[in-house]
């Protein structure tokens, strides 16, 4: 059901929401407001009041802000199931990539797909996210690795934004893997040449790069990223996932909005991040799926850093989209508290994407999840169960 009303009232037996204004850093991530037997009053897509229960159109056991997945690799097509078996037999991510698998394999599939095929597959994935309470997702290019196909991916993302109820943010990730068919200098020049066009056509909000061993070194991408920033793009980095190559330090120097993964981050990096406004996006799905160590979330949060969570949904290293499973891993292996998980997946995620959402309070967008359980901890505890009853996006009943 997709229903739009000028006004709608949601009754919550229990309501949980981050309390304050984002970004929430460190101990602030545990600041959760809890209310019982209240109505959330919505008018023209915005929350206008939270009051004692009088009457309502919909009732839920638990209401929270909508979830934001701030790091996915939609759009893509195809499978990399053979690599799953290769890794189970001991092959490493970089080894598979350098042998022509990994990102390069998906790139061939994307290049050989039509724009319509890519859109239809991506639309299905977006609907899967929505059905699990995700109201906003970040989508990346990066499986084109040439001008024609990177732009094809960005057009698909823009079409998703125009046709979906979901709040879609777009990222240009042309620097996802090293080119196989031309020199690095030529490739960088090609990508620099299309950045003004991408900006003019509003095809991307962010520019990202995979800055790590086997991908791009900081000194290879610094000039490119600086140029992107001068054009008005916000910056993000895949940083220090495989080895510590100085990517986090580069992200801080560039004033990136976030550094993502950071499995191999150092104590000095954490100290520098704590003195900056750079957020950290953590994706325990990827560590789980690759059988690697997990990011030092506890150190990051206890150092006063703002954390967002994402799935890293992609066909190779994290073909898992369910936020309940990300939450499960975050609590179990990242040692995050449930309150921190809720804040990371809602208010901090929305803030990172530049969306006025993620908090249930007057003046914020009416992006809500209505759950069939009164206990938030049930969601990561029984991660295979989908507790979503209704999803509202801008006051519209999307699920």
C-alpha positions as CSV (number, residue, x, y, z in Angstrom):
1,X,0.0,0.0,0.0
2,X,1.3,3.4,-0.9
3,X,-0.9,6.0,0.7
4,X,-0.4,9.8,1.0
5,X,-2.5,11.9,3.3
6,X,-2.2,15.6,4.3
7,X,-2.2,14.4,7.9
8,X,-1.8,11.1,9.7
9,X,-1.5,10.2,13.4
10,X,0.6,7.2,14.6
11,X,0.0,5.8,18.0
12,X,3.1,4.3,19.7
13,X,2.8,2.0,22.6
14,X,6.5,2.7,23.0
15,X,8.6,5.2,21.1
16,X,12.4,5.3,20.9
17,X,14.4,8.1,19.2
18,X,17.8,9.7,19.5
19,X,17.5,12.8,21.7
20,X,19.1,16.0,20.6
21,X,20.5,17.2,17.3
22,X,23.0,15.3,15.1
23,X,25.7,14.4,14.7
24,X,25.8,12.3,17.9
25,X,29.4,11.7,18.9
26,X,30.8,9.2,21.4
27,X,28.7,9.0,24.6
28,X,26.0,11.2,23.0
29,X,25.1,8.1,20.8
30,X,23.5,6.6,23.9
31,X,21.1,9.6,24.4
32,X,17.8,7.9,23.6
33,X,14.4,9.3,24.5
34,X,11.8,6.8,25.5
35,X,8.1,7.5,25.5
36,X,5.0,5.4,26.2
37,X,1.4,5.6,24.9
38,X,2.0,8.7,22.7
39,X,0.7,9.9,19.3
40,X,3.0,11.1,16.6
41,X,1.1,13.8,14.6
42,X,2.2,14.2,11.0
43,X,1.2,17.0,8.6
44,X,2.4,17.4,5.0
45,X,5.2,14.9,5.5
46,X,6.6,16.5,8.7
47,X,6.2,15.6,12.4
48,X,4.4,18.5,14.0
49,X,3.7,17.1,17.5
50,X,4.2,14.2,19.9
51,X,1.3,14.1,22.4
52,X,-0.4,11.9,24.9
53,X,-2.6,9.4,23.1
54,X,-6.0,10.6,22.0
55,X,-6.7,8.9,18.7
56,X,-4.7,7.6,15.7
57,X,-4.9,6.1,12.2
58,X,-2.3,3.4,13.0
59,X,-1.0,1.8,16.2
60,X,2.3,0.1,16.7
61,X,4.0,-1.7,19.6
62,X,7.2,0.2,18.9
63,X,8.0,3.2,16.7
64,X,11.5,4.4,15.8
65,X,12.9,6.7,13.2
66,X,13.4,5.1,9.8
67,X,16.8,3.5,9.1
68,X,19.4,4.8,6.8
69,X,21.9,2.5,5.1
70,X,24.7,4.9,4.2
71,X,27.0,2.6,2.3
72,X,25.8,0.3,-0.5
73,X,27.1,-0.6,-3.9
74,X,23.8,-0.6,-5.8
75,X,23.5,-0.7,-8.8
76,X,25.0,-4.0,-9.9
77,X,23.9,-7.2,-11.6
78,X,25.0,-10.8,-11.4
79,X,26.6,-13.1,-8.9
80,X,30.0,-13.8,-7.5
81,X,29.1,-17.0,-5.8
82,X,32.2,-18.8,-7.1
83,X,34.3,-16.3,-5.1
84,X,32.5,-17.3,-1.9
85,X,33.8,-20.8,-2.4
86,X,37.3,-19.6,-3.3
87,X,37.5,-17.6,-0.1
88,X,36.2,-20.6,1.9
89,X,39.1,-22.5,0.4
90,X,41.6,-19.8,1.6
91,X,41.9,-17.3,-1.3
92,X,42.2,-13.7,-0.2
93,X,40.2,-10.7,-1.4
94,X,43.2,-8.9,-3.0
95,X,44.4,-12.2,-4.6
96,X,41.0,-12.7,-6.2
97,X,40.9,-9.1,-7.4
98,X,44.3,-9.2,-8.9
99,X,43.5,-12.4,-10.8
100,X,40.6,-10.6,-12.6
101,X,37.8,-11.5,-10.2
102,X,36.2,-9.3,-7.6
103,X,35.3,-5.8,-8.7
104,X,36.5,-6.5,-12.3
105,X,34.1,-9.5,-12.7
106,X,31.1,-7.4,-11.7
107,X,32.4,-4.6,-13.9
108,X,32.2,-6.9,-17.0
109,X,28.6,-7.9,-16.0
110,X,27.6,-4.2,-15.6
111,X,29.2,-3.2,-18.9
112,X,27.3,-6.0,-20.7
113,X,23.9,-5.1,-19.1
114,X,21.5,-2.6,-20.5
115,X,20.5,0.5,-18.5
116,X,17.0,-0.9,-18.1
117,X,18.3,-4.3,-16.8
118,X,20.5,-2.5,-14.3
119,X,17.6,-0.3,-13.2
120,X,15.1,-3.2,-12.7
121,X,17.6,-5.2,-10.7
122,X,18.5,-2.2,-8.5
123,X,14.8,-1.4,-8.0
124,X,14.2,-4.9,-6.6
125,X,17.1,-4.5,-4.2
126,X,15.8,-1.1,-3.1
127,X,12.4,-2.6,-2.4
128,X,14.1,-5.3,-0.3
129,X,15.8,-2.6,1.8
130,X,12.5,-0.8,2.2
131,X,10.7,-3.9,3.4
132,X,13.2,-4.1,6.3
133,X,12.7,-0.6,7.5
134,X,15.3,1.3,5.5
135,X,13.9,4.6,4.3
136,X,17.1,6.0,2.8
137,X,20.1,4.4,1.1
138,X,23.4,5.6,-0.5
139,X,24.1,4.1,-3.9
140,X,27.5,4.1,-5.6
141,X,28.8,3.7,-9.1
142,X,32.2,2.0,-9.4
143,X,31.3,-1.1,-11.5
144,X,31.8,0.7,-14.7
145,X,35.5,1.8,-14.6
146,X,35.1,3.7,-17.8
147,X,33.2,6.9,-18.6
148,X,30.3,5.3,-20.4
149,X,29.5,2.8,-17.8
150,X,30.1,4.9,-14.7
151,X,27.6,7.4,-16.1
152,X,25.2,4.6,-16.9
153,X,25.3,3.6,-13.2
154,X,24.8,7.2,-12.1
155,X,21.8,7.6,-14.4
156,X,20.3,4.5,-12.9
157,X,20.7,5.9,-9.4
158,X,19.1,9.1,-10.4
159,X,16.2,7.2,-11.9
160,X,15.8,5.3,-8.6
161,X,15.8,8.6,-6.8
162,X,13.0,9.9,-9.1
163,X,10.8,6.8,-9.0
164,X,11.3,5.3,-5.5
165,X,9.8,6.2,-2.2
166,X,13.2,5.7,-0.7
167,X,15.5,8.7,-0.1
168,X,18.4,7.9,-2.5
169,X,21.8,9.5,-2.2
170,X,24.3,9.1,-5.0
171,X,28.0,8.6,-5.0
172,X,30.5,8.6,-7.8
173,X,33.1,5.9,-7.2
174,X,35.0,5.8,-10.4
175,X,38.2,5.1,-8.3
176,X,36.9,1.7,-7.1
177,X,39.6,-0.5,-8.8
178,X,42.7,0.2,-10.9
179,X,42.0,0.2,-14.6
180,X,43.1,-2.9,-16.5
181,X,43.1,-1.4,-20.0
182,X,44.9,2.0,-19.7
183,X,47.3,3.9,-17.6
184,X,46.4,5.3,-14.3
185,X,47.2,8.9,-15.4
186,X,44.9,8.5,-18.5
187,X,42.1,7.1,-16.3
188,X,42.4,9.9,-13.8
189,X,42.3,12.5,-16.6
190,X,39.1,10.8,-18.0
191,X,37.4,10.9,-14.7
192,X,38.4,14.5,-13.9
193,X,37.0,15.4,-17.3
194,X,33.5,14.2,-16.4
195,X,33.3,15.6,-12.9
196,X,31.9,19.0,-14.0
197,X,29.2,17.2,-16.1
198,X,28.3,14.9,-13.1
199,X,27.9,18.0,-11.0
200,X,25.9,20.0,-13.6
201,X,23.5,17.1,-14.2
202,X,23.1,16.5,-10.4
203,X,24.2,12.8,-10.8
204,X,26.1,12.6,-7.5
205,X,26.3,14.2,-4.1
206,X,29.5,12.5,-3.1
207,X,32.8,11.5,-4.6
208,X,34.4,8.4,-3.1
209,X,37.6,6.4,-3.7
210,X,38.9,3.0,-2.6
211,X,42.1,4.0,-0.8
212,X,43.8,0.8,0.3
213,X,46.3,-1.9,-0.6
214,X,45.6,-3.3,-4.1
215,X,43.5,-0.2,-5.0
216,X,44.6,3.4,-4.8
217,X,47.3,5.0,-2.6
218,X,46.7,8.4,-0.9
219,X,49.2,10.2,-3.1
220,X,47.6,8.9,-6.3
221,X,44.1,10.2,-5.5
222,X,44.7,13.3,-3.4
223,X,44.7,15.8,-6.3
224,X,41.6,14.2,-7.8
225,X,39.7,14.3,-4.6
226,X,40.7,17.9,-3.9
227,X,39.5,18.9,-7.4
228,X,36.2,17.2,-6.7
229,X,35.8,19.2,-3.5
230,X,36.4,22.4,-5.4
231,X,33.5,21.6,-7.7
232,X,31.2,21.3,-4.7
233,X,31.1,17.5,-4.1
234,X,31.2,16.1,-0.6
235,X,33.9,13.5,-0.1
236,X,34.0,10.0,1.3
237,X,36.7,7.3,1.4
238,X,36.9,3.6,1.6
239,X,39.7,3.7,4.1
240,X,42.3,1.3,5.6
241,X,40.2,-1.8,5.3
242,X,42.8,-4.2,4.0
243,X,46.0,-2.4,5.3
244,X,46.6,0.9,6.9
245,X,47.9,3.0,4.0
246,X,47.2,6.4,5.5
247,X,43.7,6.7,4.0
248,X,42.1,7.8,7.2
249,X,44.7,10.6,7.6
250,X,44.0,11.7,4.0
251,X,40.2,11.8,4.7
252,X,40.8,14.0,7.7
253,X,43.1,16.3,5.7
254,X,40.5,16.6,2.9
255,X,37.6,17.2,5.3
256,X,35.8,14.1,4.1
257,X,32.2,13.6,5.4
258,X,33.2,10.0,6.4
259,X,35.8,7.4,6.3
260,X,34.4,3.9,5.8
261,X,35.5,0.4,6.9
262,X,38.7,1.4,8.9
263,X,39.4,-2.2,10.0
264,X,43.1,-1.4,10.2
265,X,42.9,2.0,11.7
266,X,45.6,3.0,14.2
267,X,45.4,4.6,17.6
268,X,46.9,7.8,16.2
269,X,44.2,7.8,13.5
270,X,41.5,7.5,16.1
271,X,43.0,10.4,18.1
272,X,43.1,12.5,14.9
273,X,39.5,11.6,14.1
274,X,38.4,12.6,17.6
275,X,39.6,16.1,16.9
276,X,37.9,16.3,13.5
277,X,34.3,16.4,12.2
278,X,34.8,13.3,10.1
279,X,32.3,10.6,10.7
280,X,33.1,6.9,10.6
281,X,30.9,4.4,8.7
282,X,31.2,0.8,10.0
283,X,30.1,-2.3,8.1
284,X,30.5,-5.5,10.2
285,X,28.8,-7.4,7.4
286,X,32.0,-7.3,5.3
287,X,34.2,-8.5,8.1
288,X,31.8,-11.3,8.8
289,X,31.5,-12.3,5.2
290,X,35.3,-12.2,4.4
291,X,36.3,-13.8,7.7
292,X,38.3,-10.7,8.7
293,X,38.7,-8.9,12.0
294,X,36.2,-6.2,13.0
295,X,36.7,-2.5,13.3
296,X,37.6,-1.1,16.7
297,X,34.1,0.4,17.3
298,X,34.5,0.6,21.0
299,X,37.7,2.7,20.8
300,X,36.1,4.9,18.2
301,X,33.0,5.7,20.2
302,X,34.8,6.0,23.5
303,X,37.1,8.5,21.8
304,X,34.1,10.7,21.0
305,X,33.7,9.9,17.3
306,X,30.3,9.9,15.5
307,X,29.5,6.4,14.0
308,X,27.1,5.5,11.2
309,X,26.3,2.0,10.1
310,X,25.9,0.5,6.7
311,X,25.6,-2.9,5.0
312,X,28.2,-2.5,2.2
313,X,25.7,-4.4,0.1
314,X,27.5,-5.7,-2.9
315,X,27.8,-9.0,-4.8
316,X,31.3,-10.0,-3.6
317,X,32.2,-9.0,-0.1
318,X,28.9,-8.3,1.5
319,X,25.8,-9.7,-0.3
320,X,23.7,-9.1,2.8
321,X,21.3,-6.2,3.1
322,X,19.2,-6.9,6.2
323,X,19.7,-4.1,8.9
324,X,18.7,-6.6,11.6
325,X,21.8,-8.7,10.8
326,X,24.1,-5.6,10.7
327,X,22.7,-4.7,14.1
328,X,23.3,-8.2,15.4
329,X,27.0,-8.1,14.3
330,X,27.4,-4.5,15.6
331,X,26.2,-5.6,19.1
332,X,28.0,-8.9,19.2
333,X,31.3,-8.1,17.5
334,X,31.7,-4.3,17.5
335,X,30.6,-4.3,21.1
336,X,28.2,-1.5,20.5
337,X,25.3,-0.8,22.8
338,X,21.7,-1.1,21.4
339,X,21.2,2.7,21.9
340,X,24.4,3.4,19.9
341,X,23.2,1.0,17.1
342,X,19.8,2.8,16.9
343,X,21.5,6.2,16.7
344,X,24.1,5.1,14.1
345,X,21.4,3.6,11.9
346,X,19.0,6.6,12.1
347,X,20.1,10.1,13.2
348,X,23.8,9.8,12.3
349,X,23.0,8.1,9.0
350,X,20.5,10.7,8.0
351,X,22.9,13.5,9.0
352,X,25.8,11.9,6.9
353,X,23.5,11.9,3.8
354,X,22.4,15.5,4.5
355,X,18.7,14.5,5.2
356,X,16.6,16.1,7.9
357,X,15.4,12.8,9.3
358,X,16.4,10.1,11.7
359,X,14.8,11.7,14.8
360,X,11.2,11.5,15.9
361,X,10.6,15.2,16.9
362,X,8.7,18.2,15.5
363,X,10.2,19.7,12.3
364,X,11.8,16.4,11.2
365,X,10.6,14.4,8.2
366,X,8.0,11.8,9.1
367,X,10.2,8.8,8.3
368,X,9.1,6.1,10.7
369,X,9.3,2.4,11.2
370,X,6.4,0.7,13.1
371,X,7.5,-2.6,14.5
372,X,5.6,-5.7,15.6
373,X,7.6,-6.0,18.8
374,X,7.9,-3.6,21.7
375,X,11.5,-4.6,22.4
376,X,14.2,-3.0,20.1
377,X,16.7,-5.7,21.1
378,X,14.4,-8.3,19.5
379,X,15.4,-7.0,16.1
380,X,19.1,-7.9,16.3
381,X,18.4,-10.9,18.5
382,X,16.1,-12.6,16.1
383,X,17.7,-11.1,13.0
384,X,16.1,-13.7,10.6
385,X,12.6,-12.3,11.6
386,X,11.3,-9.2,9.9
387,X,9.5,-7.3,12.6
388,X,8.5,-4.4,10.3
389,X,4.8,-3.7,10.3
390,X,4.6,-0.3,8.5
391,X,7.1,2.1,7.0
392,X,6.3,5.8,6.6
393,X,8.4,8.0,4.4
394,X,7.5,11.7,4.5
395,X,4.2,10.7,6.1
396,X,3.4,8.3,3.2
397,X,2.7,4.7,4.1
398,X,5.2,2.9,1.9
399,X,4.9,-0.6,3.5
